[in-house]
């Protein structure tokens, strides 16, 4: 997948999830439903369009000189692959659990067992628990993060089983539409961002830096819901690009 298309899809997903959380928080705060539905989607569309404008310019400029215009965008570029479909389903599941079910799981033993298991495997989950304890708040946020990490682990294991196929598709696209950013540089970029995400989220370095009020707003919602899945997606993308940069056996 071209890096511009990956950025465009990621930006759209980020805007949609952030807009969903903004709408949920506004309704919880007592904002009239009509007012919230009229204001927030407009803001989401404006932010999404602004980001796509910059990403589109980057994508056009990223092609090698002399590349035909017809190769820049094709209809199949807009359709998600299997990994992307699974990822979108998991993001939707994480959002529903975070918004609807997580606040109801505070006293359920199975939910607490999942939280402890994820905290044992993911240091960042334990850092989140400590940060929320220091702020004297939970409200289902710990379970929402644990469930998102569980989905991220499942997605990572599933996507890794198709790494060779994804790397082959990257090689094929690189042959059909050469880009200045080749698989090796793409793997370096994805890898650098993935390492930063692992340090901040998997190791939990970001949570002690946040003020308590951050966990009440969209920032906390995205960090506990979308961020674990995005980290897994970035790691898979980095691994696929790295494999595509190697000589084909």
Secondary structure, DSSP 8 states (H G I E B T S, - for coil): --HHHHHHHHHHHHHHHHHHHHHHHHHHTT--HHHHHHHHHHHHHHHHHHHHHHHHHHHHHTB-TT--GGGT--GGGGS--HHHHHHHHHHHHHHHIIIIIGGG-TT-HHHHHHHHHHHHH-HHHHHHHHHHHHTT--TTHHHHHHHHHHHHHHHHHHHHTTHHHHHHHHHHHHHHS-BSS-HHHHHHHHHHHHHHHIIIIIS-TTGGGS-GGGGGSHHHHHHHTHHHHHHHHHHHHHHHHHHHHS---
